[in-house]
């Protein structure tokens, strides 16, 4: 044994027995005499990292590997340190090397897959886990992680098969039951999924992941009261768990408790500032919250844009052929290419675009494709799934396709991905159907109209506004019931109604609506959204608002049944006048009410989110239903309520008015959008060739 090796054995003994200072001194002494002693460099790197000096520790272990490239333990520990620093791709490479050098090291093999998954390389992670299972077929952690990666890749059937295998191997494993629940949910078997989450909790009452997925699943089912109870329990068990705070925030938002929603989502972001889902939810919540002014909203959006820009760094412009005569290649990036309001709004465009001038590409973040997904795919030239791919991979795909104009739909909602824009995926990047600025400097334009985003308004935009003559576009609703006479003419008394998401029905909205009921004697208000109004937390909020306003709570009619679309539309036969919420107004709900012959009263604010209904009414030349103050809102609704003849006249003619309006003139609307896209392209071409 050489002298440095003997000295290192002593250093290693010091470290194993908890004498870190002596171990460090011994390593430094060895390195003074033998600067490239790999084992001393490695151990000193571990000691440095353990004392909070991670950068120094990384540098030392890199030196150890430079001295001894086949040092498996150093590869393993370097990978662990890189993983802790969220440098997942490099960590994966070092775990791979550790596993190659030590083929029997199952931990290195598993962590290699985990880091590939964390780096967004879902396909590579899946291959790695399958390779591990060839040698260790009953390795439960690998089965669980493989199921999770298959879910991320959108392969619900594959995930379900693997999760069932894990449950057969370990029937008493709460983790396996939870994974099976997730796979069942994504496969569309929600009741079975909830049963598996409950089974997991029966096996382990403190299983946090099962609690969080149960809360989320109950929320998606509309069981808001039980979801709230489960989320509260999760927070008691783990007060610093970001997922539990996020779930609590989304549930609070769904019942219109905006102060609690804001606090909970903000706390989730504080605990996990890099989570894109939490960031986007915070952006969305800023539109619901009536307590925020435009200055606060501006700060929230600016911070979002600056954060994702810093994370990516400066990006070069993609290559693009500046030939003004060729077809313009347009990409649509969205998670809403399914049975969703955004899909209904873009379907007329994709049905009728000029194929000689445009080539359309769809990039779908769609976990569960449906009939609408298949229809949209059939209408366009190309389809690519983005499920399981990192933002960078999606951007690279878009660059490879040489997209000229990338349209990012409803960026802050659902699983949409504004972060892709920060990678400068296309020369021209556009926000469409997002009711506020993205805040992202790399998004060049936001499409609106002059009623949605008037010139000289107070609202801040990171993008340049391009205005269509009319923004909202929709084909006539098929298989819709006849409107029927308004209830007031049937001697039932005036009935107001709102079928908007309760997240929009905040305390200020409820107070104003209660004031309206107080003003209009004998009136009542029907509230409906899926089954939400059957839930105790929401019913209690409405009841408190009524009592506080001196109104009999029984005048609030809370409908809580889940209904087929035709039945839902038929409910408008029981409504005389629709009431729009604020500061986030309706869109699809407004169109449906108008389609069913029901006038809509709206309060237009100072930002886009508050002006969707106002813009639609403007297109119909029904601006008299647009209020600029709470008092005007009550006056307009009261005047309508006292004019049964006008309501009857509207009922018989409003649908035809909608059909003949720009809202349903899909050919005209498509040509107008095409002109905007061509103008963007010409401007880009001019700047490139100037």
C-alpha positions as CSV (number, residue, x, y, z in Angstrom):
1,X,0.0,0.0,0.0
2,X,1.4,3.4,-0.9
3,X,1.7,6.2,1.6
4,X,-1.2,8.3,0.1
5,X,-3.4,5.2,0.1
6,X,-2.7,4.5,3.7
7,X,-3.4,8.1,4.6
8,X,-6.6,8.0,2.7
9,X,-7.8,4.9,4.6
10,X,-7.2,6.9,7.8
11,X,-9.2,9.8,6.3
12,X,-12.0,7.5,5.3
13,X,-12.1,6.0,8.9
14,X,-12.3,9.5,10.3
15,X,-15.3,10.3,8.0
16,X,-17.1,7.0,8.7
17,X,-16.8,7.6,12.5
18,X,-18.2,11.2,12.3
19,X,-14.9,13.1,12.5
20,X,-15.4,15.3,9.5
21,X,-12.8,17.9,10.4
22,X,-10.1,15.3,10.8
23,X,-11.1,13.6,7.5
24,X,-11.0,17.0,5.7
25,X,-7.6,17.8,7.1
26,X,-6.3,14.4,6.1
27,X,-7.6,14.7,2.5
28,X,-6.1,18.2,2.1
29,X,-2.8,16.8,3.4
30,X,-2.9,14.0,0.8
31,X,-3.8,16.5,-2.0
32,X,-0.9,18.8,-1.1
33,X,1.4,15.9,-1.8
34,X,-0.7,14.1,-4.6
35,X,-3.0,16.7,-6.3
36,X,-4.7,14.1,-8.5
37,X,-5.5,11.5,-5.8
38,X,-9.0,10.6,-7.0
39,X,-10.3,9.1,-3.8
40,X,-9.2,12.0,-1.7
41,X,-10.7,14.5,-4.2
42,X,-13.9,12.5,-4.1
43,X,-14.1,12.3,-0.3
44,X,-13.2,16.0,0.1
45,X,-16.0,16.9,-2.4
46,X,-18.5,15.0,-0.3
47,X,-17.4,16.7,2.9
48,X,-17.6,20.2,1.2
49,X,-21.1,19.5,-0.1
50,X,-22.2,18.2,3.4
51,X,-21.1,21.5,4.9
52,X,-23.2,23.5,2.4
53,X,-20.4,24.3,-0.1
54,X,-22.0,22.5,-3.0
55,X,-20.2,24.4,-5.8
56,X,-16.8,23.5,-4.3
57,X,-18.0,19.9,-3.7
58,X,-19.0,19.5,-7.4
59,X,-15.7,20.9,-8.6
60,X,-13.7,18.5,-6.4
61,X,-15.7,15.4,-7.6
62,X,-15.3,16.5,-11.2
63,X,-11.5,16.6,-10.6
64,X,-11.7,13.1,-9.1
65,X,-13.4,11.9,-12.3
66,X,-10.8,13.7,-14.5
67,X,-8.1,11.7,-12.6
68,X,-10.1,8.4,-12.6
69,X,-12.8,8.4,-15.3
70,X,-14.0,4.9,-14.3
71,X,-14.6,5.8,-10.7
72,X,-18.2,4.5,-10.3
73,X,-18.8,5.8,-6.8
74,X,-17.7,9.3,-7.9
75,X,-20.1,9.2,-10.8
76,X,-22.9,8.2,-8.5
77,X,-22.3,10.9,-5.9
78,X,-21.7,13.6,-8.5
79,X,-25.1,12.6,-10.0
80,X,-26.7,12.9,-6.6
81,X,-25.3,16.4,-6.1
82,X,-26.4,17.5,-9.6
83,X,-29.8,16.1,-9.0
84,X,-30.1,18.1,-5.8
85,X,-29.1,21.2,-7.8
86,X,-31.9,20.4,-10.4
87,X,-29.3,19.7,-13.1
88,X,-31.2,16.6,-14.2
89,X,-29.8,15.9,-17.6
90,X,-26.2,15.9,-16.5
91,X,-27.2,13.9,-13.4
92,X,-28.8,11.3,-15.7
93,X,-25.6,11.0,-17.6
94,X,-23.5,10.3,-14.5
95,X,-26.0,7.8,-13.1
96,X,-25.9,6.1,-16.5
97,X,-22.1,5.8,-16.2
98,X,-22.3,4.6,-12.6
99,X,-24.7,1.9,-13.8
100,X,-22.5,0.9,-16.7
101,X,-19.5,0.5,-14.4
102,X,-21.5,-1.3,-11.8
103,X,-24.3,-3.2,-13.6
104,X,-25.6,-4.7,-10.4
105,X,-26.2,-1.3,-8.8
106,X,-30.0,-1.2,-9.1
107,X,-30.2,2.1,-7.3
108,X,-28.0,3.8,-10.0
109,X,-30.2,2.2,-12.7
110,X,-33.4,3.5,-11.1
111,X,-32.1,7.0,-10.5
112,X,-30.9,7.1,-14.1
113,X,-34.5,6.7,-15.1
114,X,-35.7,9.2,-12.6
115,X,-33.3,11.9,-13.8
116,X,-34.3,11.3,-17.4
117,X,-37.9,11.8,-16.4
118,X,-37.1,14.9,-14.5
119,X,-35.2,16.3,-17.5
120,X,-38.3,15.9,-19.6
121,X,-37.0,12.9,-21.5
122,X,-40.0,10.7,-20.9
123,X,-39.3,8.3,-23.8
124,X,-35.7,7.7,-22.6
125,X,-36.9,7.2,-19.0
126,X,-39.5,4.7,-20.1
127,X,-36.8,2.7,-22.0
128,X,-34.5,2.8,-19.0
129,X,-37.1,1.5,-16.7
130,X,-38.1,-1.3,-19.1
131,X,-34.4,-2.3,-19.3
132,X,-34.2,-2.5,-15.5
133,X,-37.3,-4.6,-15.4
134,X,-35.7,-7.2,-17.7
135,X,-33.2,-7.9,-15.0
136,X,-35.3,-7.1,-11.9
137,X,-38.9,-7.9,-13.1
138,X,-40.3,-7.6,-9.6
139,X,-38.7,-4.3,-8.7
140,X,-41.7,-2.3,-7.2
141,X,-40.1,1.2,-7.3
142,X,-39.3,0.7,-11.0
143,X,-42.9,-0.4,-11.8
144,X,-44.3,2.6,-9.9
145,X,-42.0,5.1,-11.7
146,X,-42.6,3.4,-15.1
147,X,-46.3,3.8,-14.6
148,X,-45.9,7.5,-13.8
149,X,-43.7,8.1,-16.8
150,X,-46.2,6.4,-19.1
151,X,-48.9,8.7,-17.7
152,X,-46.8,11.7,-18.4
153,X,-46.4,10.4,-22.0
154,X,-50.1,10.1,-22.3
155,X,-50.1,6.3,-22.4
156,X,-52.9,5.7,-19.9
157,X,-53.4,2.1,-21.1
158,X,-49.8,1.2,-20.6
159,X,-49.6,2.9,-17.2
160,X,-52.7,1.0,-16.1
161,X,-51.2,-2.3,-17.1
162,X,-48.0,-1.6,-15.2
163,X,-49.8,-0.2,-12.1
164,X,-52.0,-3.3,-11.9
165,X,-48.8,-5.4,-12.1
166,X,-47.4,-3.4,-9.2
167,X,-50.6,-4.0,-7.2
168,X,-50.4,-7.7,-7.8
169,X,-46.8,-7.7,-6.6
170,X,-47.5,-5.6,-3.6
171,X,-51.3,-5.7,-2.7
172,X,-50.7,-3.9,0.6
173,X,-48.7,-1.1,-0.9
174,X,-50.3,2.3,-0.5
175,X,-47.9,3.7,-3.2
176,X,-49.0,1.0,-5.7
177,X,-52.7,1.7,-5.0
178,X,-52.1,5.4,-5.5
179,X,-50.3,4.8,-8.8
180,X,-53.2,2.6,-9.9
181,X,-55.6,5.4,-9.0
182,X,-53.7,7.9,-11.1
183,X,-53.7,5.5,-14.1
184,X,-57.4,4.8,-13.7
185,X,-58.2,8.5,-13.6
186,X,-56.3,9.3,-16.7
187,X,-58.0,6.4,-18.5
188,X,-61.3,8.0,-17.6
189,X,-62.3,5.6,-14.8
190,X,-62.7,8.3,-12.1
191,X,-64.9,6.4,-9.7
192,X,-62.5,3.4,-9.7
193,X,-59.6,5.9,-9.3
194,X,-61.2,7.4,-6.2
195,X,-61.7,4.0,-4.8
196,X,-58.0,3.2,-5.2
197,X,-57.0,6.4,-3.5
198,X,-59.3,5.5,-0.6
199,X,-57.8,2.0,-0.5
200,X,-54.3,3.5,-0.3
201,X,-55.4,5.7,2.6
202,X,-56.9,2.6,4.4
203,X,-53.5,1.0,4.1
204,X,-51.6,4.2,5.1
205,X,-53.8,7.0,6.5
206,X,-51.0,9.4,6.3
207,X,-50.1,8.8,2.6
208,X,-49.7,12.3,1.4
209,X,-49.7,11.6,-2.3
210,X,-53.0,9.6,-2.0
211,X,-54.6,12.4,0.0
212,X,-53.6,15.0,-2.6
213,X,-54.8,12.9,-5.5
214,X,-58.0,12.1,-3.7
215,X,-58.6,15.9,-3.1
216,X,-57.9,16.6,-6.7
217,X,-60.1,13.8,-8.0
218,X,-63.0,14.8,-5.8
219,X,-62.6,18.4,-7.0
220,X,-62.8,17.3,-10.6
221,X,-65.9,15.3,-9.8
222,X,-67.5,18.5,-8.3
223,X,-67.5,17.0,-4.7
224,X,-66.2,20.3,-3.4
225,X,-67.1,19.8,0.3
226,X,-65.4,16.5,0.6
227,X,-62.4,17.7,-1.5
228,X,-62.0,20.7,0.9
229,X,-62.0,18.3,3.9
230,X,-59.4,16.1,2.4
231,X,-57.2,19.0,1.4
232,X,-57.4,20.5,4.9
233,X,-56.4,17.1,6.4
234,X,-53.4,16.9,4.0
235,X,-52.3,20.4,5.1
236,X,-52.5,19.4,8.8
237,X,-50.2,16.4,8.0
238,X,-47.8,18.4,5.8
239,X,-48.0,22.2,6.4
240,X,-45.1,22.8,4.0
241,X,-46.3,20.6,1.1
242,X,-46.8,22.8,-2.0
243,X,-49.3,20.4,-3.6
244,X,-51.6,20.4,-0.6
245,X,-51.6,24.3,-0.6
246,X,-52.2,24.3,-4.3
247,X,-55.2,21.9,-4.0
248,X,-56.6,24.0,-1.2
249,X,-56.3,27.1,-3.4
250,X,-58.0,25.6,-6.4
251,X,-60.8,24.3,-4.3
252,X,-61.3,27.7,-2.6
253,X,-61.3,29.3,-6.1
254,X,-63.9,26.9,-7.3
255,X,-66.4,28.1,-4.6
256,X,-65.5,31.8,-5.2
257,X,-63.5,32.2,-2.0
258,X,-60.9,34.4,-3.7
259,X,-58.9,35.6,-0.7
260,X,-58.3,32.0,0.5
261,X,-57.5,30.9,-3.1
262,X,-55.0,33.7,-3.5
263,X,-53.2,33.0,-0.2
264,X,-53.0,29.2,-0.9
265,X,-51.8,29.4,-4.4
266,X,-49.2,32.1,-3.4
267,X,-48.0,29.8,-0.6
268,X,-47.6,26.9,-3.1
269,X,-45.5,29.1,-5.3
270,X,-43.4,30.2,-2.3
271,X,-42.7,26.5,-1.5
272,X,-42.1,25.5,-5.2
273,X,-41.3,28.6,-7.2
274,X,-40.3,26.7,-10.2
275,X,-43.6,24.8,-10.7
276,X,-45.2,25.9,-14.0
277,X,-48.7,24.7,-13.0
278,X,-48.6,26.9,-9.9
279,X,-47.3,29.9,-11.8
280,X,-50.0,29.7,-14.4
281,X,-52.7,29.2,-11.8
282,X,-51.5,32.3,-10.0
283,X,-51.8,34.2,-13.3
284,X,-55.4,32.9,-13.8
285,X,-56.3,33.7,-10.2
286,X,-55.2,37.3,-10.8
287,X,-58.1,37.7,-13.2
288,X,-60.7,36.3,-10.8
289,X,-59.7,38.4,-7.8
290,X,-61.7,41.7,-7.5
291,X,-59.3,43.1,-4.9
292,X,-56.4,43.4,-7.4
293,X,-55.9,46.6,-9.3
294,X,-54.3,47.0,-12.7
295,X,-50.9,47.8,-11.1
296,X,-50.9,44.6,-9.1
297,X,-51.9,42.5,-12.1
298,X,-49.1,44.2,-14.1
299,X,-46.6,43.2,-11.5
300,X,-47.8,39.6,-11.4
301,X,-47.6,39.3,-15.2
302,X,-44.2,41.0,-15.5
303,X,-42.7,38.8,-12.8
304,X,-44.0,35.7,-14.6
305,X,-42.5,36.8,-17.9
306,X,-39.2,37.8,-16.4
307,X,-38.9,34.5,-14.5
308,X,-39.4,32.2,-17.4
309,X,-37.1,34.4,-19.6
310,X,-34.3,34.2,-17.0
311,X,-34.7,30.5,-16.7
312,X,-34.2,30.0,-20.5
313,X,-31.7,32.8,-21.3
314,X,-31.3,34.6,-24.6
315,X,-32.4,32.5,-27.6
316,X,-31.5,33.0,-31.3
317,X,-34.3,33.6,-33.8
318,X,-35.2,30.4,-35.7
319,X,-34.3,30.1,-39.3
320,X,-37.1,30.8,-41.7
321,X,-37.5,31.2,-45.5
322,X,-38.4,34.8,-46.1
323,X,-40.1,34.0,-49.4
324,X,-43.3,36.1,-49.4
325,X,-45.0,33.9,-52.0
326,X,-44.9,30.6,-50.2
327,X,-47.5,29.2,-47.8
328,X,-47.2,30.6,-44.3
329,X,-46.6,27.8,-41.8
330,X,-48.8,28.4,-38.7
331,X,-48.6,26.3,-35.5
332,X,-51.3,26.2,-32.8
333,X,-50.0,25.1,-29.4
334,X,-52.7,24.1,-26.9
335,X,-54.0,21.7,-24.3
336,X,-57.6,22.6,-25.4
337,X,-57.7,20.7,-28.7
338,X,-60.6,18.6,-27.3
339,X,-64.2,19.2,-26.3
340,X,-63.5,22.6,-24.8
341,X,-64.7,26.2,-25.4
342,X,-61.4,27.2,-27.0
343,X,-61.7,24.4,-29.5
344,X,-65.2,25.5,-30.4
345,X,-63.8,29.0,-31.0
346,X,-61.0,28.0,-33.3
347,X,-62.9,25.2,-35.1
348,X,-64.4,27.6,-37.7
349,X,-61.0,28.9,-38.5
350,X,-59.5,25.5,-39.0
351,X,-62.5,24.4,-41.0
352,X,-62.3,27.3,-43.5
353,X,-58.7,28.6,-43.8
354,X,-57.2,29.2,-47.2
355,X,-55.1,26.1,-47.9
356,X,-53.3,27.8,-50.7
357,X,-52.0,30.5,-48.4
358,X,-51.5,28.6,-45.1
359,X,-50.2,25.3,-43.8
360,X,-51.6,24.5,-40.4
361,X,-49.8,22.5,-37.6
362,X,-51.4,21.4,-34.3
363,X,-49.3,20.8,-31.3
364,X,-51.5,19.2,-28.7
365,X,-50.9,18.8,-25.0
366,X,-53.9,16.5,-24.9
367,X,-53.8,13.7,-22.4
368,X,-57.2,12.2,-23.4
369,X,-57.9,12.9,-27.1
370,X,-61.7,12.8,-27.9
371,X,-64.0,13.3,-30.8
372,X,-63.2,17.0,-31.1
373,X,-59.4,16.2,-31.1
374,X,-59.9,13.8,-34.0
375,X,-62.1,16.4,-35.8
376,X,-59.5,19.2,-35.5
377,X,-56.7,16.8,-36.6
378,X,-58.8,16.0,-39.7
379,X,-59.2,19.7,-40.6
380,X,-55.5,20.5,-40.5
381,X,-52.3,19.5,-42.2
382,X,-50.1,18.2,-39.3
383,X,-50.6,16.9,-35.8
384,X,-47.9,16.5,-33.1
385,X,-48.5,15.4,-29.5
386,X,-46.4,17.4,-26.9
387,X,-47.4,15.2,-24.0
388,X,-44.4,14.1,-21.9
389,X,-42.0,16.5,-23.7
390,X,-40.1,19.3,-22.1
391,X,-40.7,22.9,-23.1
392,X,-37.3,22.9,-24.9
393,X,-38.2,19.7,-26.8
394,X,-41.5,21.2,-27.9
395,X,-39.7,24.3,-29.1
396,X,-37.2,22.3,-31.0
397,X,-40.0,20.3,-32.7
398,X,-41.6,23.6,-33.7
399,X,-38.3,24.9,-35.0
400,X,-37.7,21.7,-36.9
401,X,-41.1,22.2,-38.6
402,X,-40.0,25.7,-39.5
403,X,-43.1,27.3,-38.2
404,X,-43.4,30.9,-39.2
405,X,-46.2,32.0,-36.7
406,X,-46.8,30.1,-33.5
407,X,-50.2,30.8,-31.9
408,X,-50.4,29.9,-28.2
409,X,-53.9,29.5,-27.1
410,X,-55.3,30.4,-23.6
411,X,-51.8,30.3,-22.3
412,X,-52.5,30.6,-18.5
413,X,-55.2,27.9,-18.3
414,X,-55.3,24.1,-18.0
415,X,-52.1,22.4,-19.3
416,X,-51.2,25.2,-21.8
417,X,-47.5,26.1,-22.2
418,X,-46.6,29.7,-22.6
419,X,-43.1,28.8,-21.4
420,X,-42.4,27.3,-24.8
421,X,-42.4,30.9,-26.2
422,X,-39.4,31.8,-24.1
423,X,-37.4,29.3,-26.2
424,X,-38.3,31.4,-29.2
425,X,-39.8,28.5,-31.0
426,X,-40.9,30.6,-34.0
427,X,-39.9,33.9,-35.5
428,X,-43.4,35.3,-34.8
429,X,-45.2,34.3,-31.6
430,X,-48.8,35.2,-30.8
431,X,-51.2,35.0,-27.8
432,X,-54.8,34.1,-28.7
433,X,-57.8,33.5,-26.5
434,X,-55.9,34.5,-23.3
435,X,-57.9,37.2,-21.5
436,X,-54.9,39.2,-20.5
437,X,-51.2,39.8,-21.3
438,X,-48.9,36.7,-21.0
439,X,-46.2,39.0,-19.6
440,X,-43.7,37.1,-21.8
441,X,-41.4,39.4,-23.8
442,X,-40.9,36.7,-26.5
443,X,-44.6,36.7,-27.4
444,X,-44.8,39.4,-30.0
445,X,-48.6,39.9,-30.5
446,X,-51.8,39.5,-28.6
447,X,-55.0,39.3,-30.7
448,X,-58.1,41.1,-29.4
449,X,-60.6,43.6,-30.7
450,X,-61.0,47.3,-30.0
451,X,-63.9,46.6,-27.5
452,X,-61.8,44.0,-25.7
453,X,-58.6,46.1,-25.6
454,X,-59.5,49.8,-26.3
455,X,-56.7,52.2,-27.3
456,X,-55.4,54.2,-24.4
457,X,-56.7,51.8,-21.8
458,X,-55.0,51.3,-18.4
459,X,-54.2,47.6,-18.9
460,X,-50.5,46.7,-19.5
461,X,-49.5,44.4,-22.3
462,X,-46.1,42.8,-22.9
463,X,-47.3,42.2,-26.5
464,X,-48.3,44.5,-29.3
465,X,-52.1,44.4,-29.7
466,X,-53.5,43.4,-33.0
467,X,-57.3,44.1,-33.3
468,X,-59.8,42.1,-35.2
469,X,-63.1,43.9,-36.1
470,X,-64.8,41.3,-33.9
471,X,-62.9,38.8,-31.7
472,X,-65.4,36.1,-30.7
473,X,-66.3,33.5,-33.4
474,X,-68.5,30.5,-33.1
475,X,-70.6,28.2,-35.3
476,X,-74.3,28.0,-34.5
477,X,-75.1,25.6,-31.8
478,X,-76.4,22.3,-33.2
479,X,-79.2,20.3,-31.7
480,X,-80.2,23.2,-29.4
481,X,-83.8,23.4,-28.0
482,X,-86.2,26.1,-28.9
483,X,-86.1,29.2,-26.7
484,X,-89.7,29.2,-25.5
485,X,-91.4,32.2,-23.9
486,X,-89.7,34.0,-21.0
487,X,-90.9,32.9,-17.6
488,X,-92.1,36.4,-16.8
489,X,-94.7,36.1,-19.5
490,X,-95.9,32.9,-17.9
491,X,-96.8,34.6,-14.7
492,X,-93.8,33.2,-12.8
493,X,-92.2,36.4,-11.8
494,X,-88.9,37.6,-13.2
495,X,-86.0,35.1,-12.9
496,X,-82.4,36.2,-13.2
497,X,-79.7,33.6,-13.8
498,X,-76.0,32.9,-14.2
499,X,-74.5,29.6,-15.3
500,X,-70.9,30.9,-14.9
501,X,-68.1,29.1,-13.0
502,X,-68.5,29.9,-9.3
503,X,-64.8,31.1,-9.3
504,X,-66.2,34.2,-11.1
505,X,-69.0,34.6,-8.6
506,X,-66.9,36.4,-5.9
507,X,-68.3,38.2,-2.8
508,X,-68.6,41.5,-4.7
509,X,-70.7,39.8,-7.4
510,X,-73.0,38.1,-4.9
511,X,-73.5,41.4,-3.0
512,X,-74.5,43.2,-6.2
513,X,-76.8,40.4,-7.3
514,X,-78.5,40.4,-3.8
515,X,-78.9,44.1,-4.2
516,X,-80.7,43.6,-7.5
517,X,-83.0,41.0,-5.9
518,X,-83.8,43.5,-3.2
519,X,-84.6,46.2,-5.8
520,X,-86.8,44.0,-8.0
521,X,-89.7,42.8,-5.8
522,X,-90.6,39.1,-6.2
523,X,-87.6,38.3,-8.3
524,X,-85.3,35.3,-7.9
525,X,-81.9,34.3,-9.1
526,X,-81.0,30.8,-10.5
527,X,-77.3,29.8,-10.2
528,X,-76.0,26.7,-11.9
529,X,-72.6,25.3,-12.8
530,X,-72.3,21.5,-13.3
531,X,-73.2,20.0,-9.8
532,X,-71.2,22.7,-7.8
533,X,-74.2,24.4,-6.3
534,X,-75.3,21.2,-4.5
535,X,-72.1,21.5,-2.4
536,X,-72.3,22.8,1.2
537,X,-69.4,25.3,1.0
538,X,-70.8,27.1,-2.0
539,X,-74.4,27.0,-0.8
540,X,-73.2,28.5,2.5
541,X,-71.5,31.4,0.7
542,X,-74.6,32.2,-1.2
543,X,-76.8,32.0,1.8
544,X,-74.5,34.4,3.8
545,X,-74.5,36.9,1.0
546,X,-78.3,36.8,0.8
547,X,-78.7,37.3,4.6
548,X,-76.1,40.1,4.7
549,X,-78.1,41.9,2.0
550,X,-81.4,41.4,3.8
551,X,-82.7,39.1,1.1
552,X,-84.5,35.8,1.7
553,X,-82.0,33.1,0.8
554,X,-84.8,31.1,-0.8
555,X,-84.8,33.6,-3.6
556,X,-81.5,32.2,-4.7
557,X,-82.4,29.0,-6.7
558,X,-79.3,26.7,-6.6
559,X,-79.4,24.0,-9.2
560,X,-76.9,21.3,-8.6
561,X,-77.6,18.6,-11.2
562,X,-75.2,17.4,-13.8
563,X,-76.9,17.6,-17.2
564,X,-76.4,16.7,-20.8
565,X,-75.7,19.7,-23.1
566,X,-79.2,19.9,-24.5
567,X,-80.7,19.8,-21.0
568,X,-78.3,22.5,-19.9
569,X,-79.3,24.8,-22.7
570,X,-83.0,24.1,-22.1
571,X,-82.6,25.6,-18.6
572,X,-82.4,29.0,-20.2
573,X,-86.2,28.6,-20.8
574,X,-86.5,29.3,-17.0
575,X,-84.4,32.4,-17.2
576,X,-85.6,35.9,-18.1
577,X,-82.3,37.8,-17.8
578,X,-78.7,36.5,-17.5
579,X,-76.4,38.2,-15.1
580,X,-72.7,38.4,-16.1
581,X,-70.1,38.2,-13.3
582,X,-67.1,40.5,-12.8
583,X,-64.2,41.3,-12.9
584,X,-63.9,38.1,-15.1
585,X,-66.9,38.1,-17.4
586,X,-68.4,35.2,-19.2
587,X,-67.7,34.1,-22.8
588,X,-69.2,30.7,-23.7
589,X,-72.0,31.2,-21.1
590,X,-72.8,34.6,-22.6
591,X,-73.0,33.2,-26.1
592,X,-75.2,30.4,-25.0
593,X,-77.6,32.7,-23.1
594,X,-77.9,35.0,-26.2
595,X,-78.4,31.9,-28.4
596,X,-81.3,30.9,-26.2
597,X,-82.9,34.4,-26.5
598,X,-81.8,35.6,-23.0
599,X,-80.5,39.2,-22.7
600,X,-77.2,39.4,-20.8
601,X,-76.3,42.3,-18.4
602,X,-72.6,42.9,-18.0
603,X,-70.3,45.3,-16.1
604,X,-67.4,46.3,-18.3
605,X,-64.2,47.0,-16.4
606,X,-60.8,48.4,-17.4
607,X,-59.3,45.1,-18.6
608,X,-59.9,42.4,-21.2
609,X,-61.0,39.8,-18.7
610,X,-64.0,42.1,-17.8
611,X,-65.0,43.0,-21.3
612,X,-65.6,39.7,-23.1
613,X,-69.4,39.9,-22.8
614,X,-69.3,43.6,-23.6
615,X,-67.4,42.9,-26.8
616,X,-69.9,40.3,-27.9
617,X,-72.8,42.6,-27.1
618,X,-71.1,45.3,-29.1
619,X,-70.9,43.0,-32.1
620,X,-74.7,42.6,-31.8
621,X,-75.2,46.3,-31.3
622,X,-76.7,45.7,-27.9
623,X,-74.4,48.1,-26.0
624,X,-77.4,49.3,-23.8
625,X,-76.9,46.1,-21.8
626,X,-73.3,47.1,-20.9
627,X,-72.9,48.9,-17.6
628,X,-70.0,51.1,-16.5
629,X,-70.9,51.0,-12.8
630,X,-72.6,48.8,-10.2
631,X,-75.6,51.3,-10.1
632,X,-75.9,51.2,-13.9
633,X,-75.8,47.4,-13.8
634,X,-78.7,47.3,-11.3
635,X,-80.7,49.9,-13.3
636,X,-80.2,48.0,-16.7
637,X,-81.3,44.7,-15.2
638,X,-84.2,46.3,-13.3
639,X,-85.5,48.0,-16.4
640,X,-85.4,44.8,-18.4
641,X,-87.2,43.0,-15.6
642,X,-90.1,45.4,-15.8
643,X,-90.6,45.1,-19.6
644,X,-92.2,41.7,-20.3
645,X,-93.0,42.7,-23.8
646,X,-89.4,43.5,-24.6
647,X,-88.3,40.2,-23.1
648,X,-90.8,38.3,-25.2
649,X,-89.7,40.1,-28.4
650,X,-86.0,39.4,-27.6
651,X,-86.9,35.7,-27.0
652,X,-88.3,35.3,-30.4
653,X,-85.6,37.2,-32.4
654,X,-82.3,37.1,-30.5
655,X,-81.1,33.8,-31.9
656,X,-81.6,34.9,-35.5
657,X,-79.8,38.2,-34.6
658,X,-76.8,36.2,-33.3
659,X,-76.8,34.0,-36.4
660,X,-76.7,37.1,-38.7
661,X,-74.1,38.8,-36.6
662,X,-70.3,38.8,-36.9
663,X,-70.2,36.3,-34.0
664,X,-71.4,33.5,-36.4
665,X,-70.0,34.8,-39.7
666,X,-67.2,32.3,-39.7
667,X,-66.1,32.9,-43.2
668,X,-65.7,36.6,-42.6
669,X,-64.0,36.0,-39.3
670,X,-61.6,33.6,-40.8
671,X,-60.6,35.9,-43.6
672,X,-60.0,38.7,-41.0
673,X,-57.7,36.6,-39.0
674,X,-55.9,35.5,-42.1
675,X,-55.3,39.1,-43.0
676,X,-53.8,39.7,-39.5
677,X,-51.5,36.7,-39.9
678,X,-50.4,37.9,-43.4
679,X,-49.7,41.3,-42.0
680,X,-47.5,39.9,-39.3
681,X,-45.6,37.8,-41.9
682,X,-45.2,40.8,-44.2
683,X,-43.9,42.9,-41.3
684,X,-41.4,40.2,-40.3
685,X,-40.3,39.8,-43.9
686,X,-39.8,43.5,-44.3
687,X,-37.6,43.8,-41.2
688,X,-35.5,40.8,-42.3
689,X,-34.9,42.1,-45.8
690,X,-34.6,45.8,-44.9
